Each structure stands twice: as structure tokens, then as C-alpha cells.
Amino acid sequence: MQLAARMHRLGTETAFEVLARAKALEAQGRDIIHLEIGEPDFDTPRHIVDAAIQALRDGYTHYTPSAGLPALREAIAEYVSRTRHIPVHPSQVVVTPGGKPIMFFAILALCEEGDEVIYPNPGFPIYESMINFVGATPVPLRLRMDREFSFSADELADLITPRTKLIILNSPANPTGGVLSQADLAAIAALVQDRDLMILSDEIYSRILYDGEFASIASFPGMAERTIILDGFSKTYAMTGWRLGYGVMPTDLATHITKLMTNSNSCTNAATQMAGIQALRGPQDDVDRMVAAFRERREVIVDGLNAIPGFRCLKPRGAFYAFPNIEGTGLRSKALEELLLEKAGVATLSGTSFGAYGEGFLRLSYANSVENIRRALERIHDVVVKIAD
């Protein structure tokens, strides 16, 4: 069998590969602490689960419109209007099975061979994978630790060419936990307003923010009509397995993205969509409790990592990842990832899983209990000290 050439350009998400190796070790009787996978360790709030169960009993077991149930699109439009301070009509909303389809569909709809796409690096690996898959040219925008994993407008300006078709932003960011400030976003908006390009703003961690108010580039004057907002339910409501996400974009683009939904998934699960309405309009106490727990864990993991020889870790401002610099250990990122899994029983991810500029870093998800985080830190410390000796 000879695969199409584009299949060889398709990347992967290493977190699932490391998870598989960690599970294999557990099957052999090893005690593994999981800090590799990027999903909340909380259960989906009960009122959301109950809404899905009731939806199934009420007959929500059939196809829905490809763009999503009108009631959910209306709820999303209201939510985004309120949180981004922009008017949003339901016709601008496309509901998808998870957030990744919005990445895929946006890049597929807007970019072709010869076009350039600027994306954050280190960043979520599916960005680069999809850019390569469609035949466009990936242009990495380096996120620097000395800028708290942000970048300057001048650095972005140097990468923009007449072939730039799309710029991808992610704030709060995976894997760094970095957040673009109001000043950062204002500078980006001023830079791109008069250019013929679009912004894909991945805002999936918008509710997992530890200080201040979330800011979207779509909120700046002239930017709503050139921005695709990606958001969803997986992180905020601990609904990773439900597969429910959405994009908010100009109505004419939403029409084309809906065609891609029709041609690929037909529609998103009907009962899951009904649960999404309850998530947005129901009590938010569980979200607040989850973020408070993440804030406590953030303190524990950052302090613990900075006490390990050769580690330097900034305090993440959002999401639930620590991204320490490990150059002081003398090891490459992938080598340390493998050593910690095999010798310490701690599953982490090499910074290079998120792009070439992730070399010298390690990603640790603190979506785990404080007790397990402390145990993991002790194990990492012991292994690193042995290396130093």
C-alpha cells in the first residue's frame, strides 16, 4: 500500500505516546505518577452529566445540523459576547467534536501550498502538524522564557511576509502556561489590522487563569472580523472525553467551516451538545473550585521544581502546566523525559514534543493531586541528584 505523500507530513501528539508507555509499565507492576497528559483530573460536574442523560431520554439520539444545535449555538454566542465583550450572532458559531477540528478546518479552509502560517513554538504540536499536512509553510514564532513565554511585536513583524495567511495565537498557552497581556494583544492588533490575513486564537484555557481578567484579541477594534476564536468544554468543565468544542468566526467563513463538518463528521453528538448548554448556563461553582485547586498545585510544583538542581521554573499564569528549563541538568529534554519515566516512575513530556524551541525544557501537567505531585517531585529530585553525583 502506498500512502498519499501528505500522510508523511502528518505529526502526532506525543502525550498519548508517553501515556501508552507509562500504562505499559503500570501493567508490569510499576507505580507511575502521571504528569504527562493534559486533562483535568476532576469529574465532569454532575448537573452537566444529568443534562446529557436527560437529553438521551428525551430523544436526542439523532443527527443535528452540521453547525450544531441552534440552542447551543445561541448559548455559545451569548457566552462569547459576554466574555469577549463583542457582539456574536449564532450564525458565527460552528460546534465541533472537540477543539482540534477548528484548528484543522481553519487551516484547511484558508491555507494552501505557498502560504505561510505563523505559530507559537514551543506550542501545541497539532498546529505545526496541520500546517504541514495541507502543504503550507510553518513559520515558528519563538516563545522566550525571558519574556515569560511571550514575544515582542517586532519579533512577529519580522516573520510576516506577503505570503502570511494565518497567525495562530494561544493564550493561556500549552505547554508554557504563558499569557498574552493586554499590551501584547494591542500591539499584535495594531500590527495586523491592515494586512490580508486571519488570526486563529486558541482560547481553550481562557477560564483557567490565575490573575486578572482574560483578554482576547477579538476584543480589539477591527479584530473580530479577522479572528477565529477556538474554545470548548474539555478543560473548563473536565469534559475531555465528551468531545465538544466550537469556533466563533465571521459568518461567511462559518458557512465554509460548516461544509467541512458536513463532509467529515456530519455533526457533533446531540446529547453532548445538550450537556454543553447546561455547562454554559448552569452553575459555575465546580469550575471555580477546580481553578482554585490548580492554583494550589501550581505553588507546590513550581516551588518543588525550583528546589531541584539544574531546574528553573517560572510560575505559569494560566492553564495547568509547569514548563521548567532543565539545561542545568546537562541532559537533553528527551533523554530526561525517558530517564524520569524509567528510573523515577514519573511520566513527563520533553519540551521538544512542542517544537524545536522546546529543547532544554520539560512539561509537567499538575492536573494531579498535591500528594502525587509531591511524590513526583521527590522522585525527580533523587534521580537528578544521582546524575549530578
Buried (B, 14 or more C-beta within 10 A) or exposed (E): EEEEEEEEBEBEBBBEEBBEBBEEBBEEEEEBBBBBBBBBBBEBBEBBBEBBEBBEEEEBEEEBBBBBBEBBBBBBBBBBBEBBEBEBEBBBBBBBBBBBBBBBBBBBBBBEEEBBBBBBBBBBBBBBBBBBBBBBBBBBBBBBBEEBBBBEBEBBEEBBEEEBBBBBBBBBBBBBBBBBBEEBBBBBBEBBEEEEBBBBBBBBBBBBBBEEEBBBBBBBEEBBEBBBBBBBBBBBBBBBEBBBBBBBBBEEBBEBBBBBBEEBBEBBBBBBBBBBBBBBEBEBEBBEEBBEBBEEBBEBBBEBBBEBEBBBBBBBBBBBBBBBBBBBBEBBBBEBBBBBBEBBBBBBBBBBBBBEBBBBBBBBBBBBEBEBBBBBBBBBBEBBEEBEE
